[in-house]
Amino acid sequence: MLQGTASDVGKSVITTALCRIFKQDGFRPAPFKSQNMALNSYVTEDGKEIGRAQGAQAEACGIEATTDMNPILIKPVRDMHSQIVVHGVPFAQMSASDYRQHFLPEAKQTVMDALNRLRDTYDIVLMEGAGSPAEINLKDRDIVNMNLAGWADAPVILISDIDRGGVFASIVGTLELLESHEKSRVKGFIINKFRGDLSLLQPGLDWLEERTGIPVLGVLPYIRDIQIEAEDSVVLDSLRHGKKEHMELDIAVIRYPRISNFTDFDALSREPDVNVRYVTSPEELGSPDAIILPGTKDTIGDLIYVRESGLEQAIHSHSELEHVQLVGICGGYQMLGQHLFDPYAVEANQAQEAVGLGRLPLSTTFLRHKQTVRVIGNVQPEHPIRLHGGKQVEPSAIPIKGYEIHMGVTECREPEQVTALFEIAHAGGQAFLEGWGTSDGKVWGTYLHGLFESDQFRRSWLNGLRTAKGLAPLEETYSAQERKEMEFDRVAASLRSSLDMKQVYEIMGVTQPLEVPYTINNNLFK
């Protein structure tokens, strides 16, 4: 089990890297996180919802993700209230106190049944904790850190982030707050995100091992620009102004308080001519070539934020420019419509309705049933989106794929004023039209998350922005799937070079392979 001295110390990335290492070494690994709080979610092959990190970790293992890998998902709706998803299906909406008092005491069986099914199926299960195991006020009903390690009889590796400072205090302080039986489970430390001369750190490492009697298994370097999907919106703080400067295309994503599935735009940010920025105010909006309203767990609440912050007027004004597009994904798509109705208080504690941004003739009603499904399809021939396929691709033949996660049903009130975008199908189902856009292609929206991971569509859409701006289209793009696999390998190689894998295997009670059945691609580090 991998635990951390705090949130955001790198547990998910290290778990992902170990998943890939064990796969490379010839084992069949699987990830497990009993309880995950995240608004970035992942749809399994059977149409269930789990945390995005466990979906990515399953991909690093080379296996299909299942709800056993994250049986309990908490999706915050508003302050102190969350939707509780159990085995991929919404269970209830609860306050923090109700969840703690009434749900957690019954959760052990759900968690252990899922873990035991994974143990019966795979060689190695990598359990990931959440936050810190030393939260005194939460420990008595913990199902995700040391209690779980005890139920599973699992050894624990404790991870700490040296980049934020105080690494020795955080490790020793965490141990001091653990019970003796919990402390005995900690078999090693990993110090993450180190930049500098390791020899200068060595006296501290020696002191730590002497002070605790527990070995430091490795000091991991600070890896820049990790391209493994994040689940916590805290990473958006570093992306507020984008990662790149002086790019030919500038895309602004509206960051409202309950933004979800912001990983939809990772593929765009990796294109060589694109800078993706996350903005929270009219002053930050600037002069982008496209404005994207992303998904949200609280559509009406975040629509109110857009309105009250002054972003609504700024969006309307800037999107009137001829070359600028306004795009809505899922909750953002719903906002682009005329009316939103929540008669069953799906997103709030009482029924409510709101006037949308009015850019598409749509009406959305939130229902109790959640749609979670993967889809495939293509851009339909009469689509209005401004695409430019370059010399190689006819835009109307572009394949797409994605997934849906939403509780709203959207109807088009005046279909003669807009045009459908995509022809898609759910697994084994009939094809149907999805998404709507204005005839000039300047405003369009869809329920499809992951759309920009469709390589030809992504490049053709960007080329449409380029030509509208007077720039020549780019003929080449990259493969999002191949880039993802290379990133798993890159982070795994970095981890392997800095971590004492022999000791890790000994802690697990597993014999390390004598010969590693893979080779490192040196191009990963260029």
Salt bridges, closest charged atoms under 4 A:
ASP25 OD1 - ARG496 NH2 2.96
GLU49 OE2 - LYS75 NZ 2.46
GLU49 OE1 - LYS370 NZ 2.79
GLU59 OE1 - LYS484 NZ 3.17
GLU64 OE1 - ARG374 NH2 3.47
ASP68 OD1 - HIS87 ND1 3.93
ASP68 OD1 - ARG117 NH2 2.83
ASP79 OD1 - ARG258 NH2 3.09
GLU128 OE2 - LYS33 NZ 3.44
ASP140 OD1 - ARG100 NH2 2.34
ASP153 OD1 - ARG185 NH1 3.22
ASP161 OD2 - ARG164 NE 3.37
ASP161 OD2 - LYS193 NZ 3.45
ASP163 OD1 - ARG195 NE 3.03
GLU176 OE2 - ARG211 NH2 3.71
GLU182 OE1 - LYS139 NZ 2.84
ASP225 OD1 - LYS243 NZ 2.84
GLU229 OE2 - ARG52 NH2 3.17
GLU231 OE2 - LYS33 NZ 3.64
ASP237 OD1 - ARG255 NH1 2.84
GLU245 OE1 - HIS246 NE2 3.89
GLU248 OE1 - ARG466 NH1 2.75
ASP250 OD2 - ARG277 NH2 2.85
ASP264 OD2 - HIS449 ND1 2.73
ASP266 OD2 - ARG270 NH2 3.82
GLU271 OE2 - ARG458 NE 2.80
GLU271 OE1 - ARG459 NH1 3.04
ASP273 OD2 - ARG459 NH2 2.72
ASP273 OD2 - ARG466 NH1 2.96
GLU284 OE2 - ARG240 NE 2.59
ASP289 OD1 - HIS323 NE2 3.40
ASP289 OD2 - LYS469 NZ 3.11
GLU312 OE1 - ARG307 NE 2.84
GLU312 OE2 - HIS316 NE2 3.70
GLU320 OE2 - ARG359 NH2 3.60
GLU322 OE2 - ARG386 NH2 2.97
GLU404 OE1 - HIS406 NE2 2.73
GLU404 OE2 - HIS426 NE2 3.26
ASP455 OD1 - ARG458 NH1 3.09
GLU485 OE1 - ARG20 NH2 2.69
GLU487 OE2 - ARG490 NH2 2.65
ASP489 OD1 - ARG20 NH1 2.69
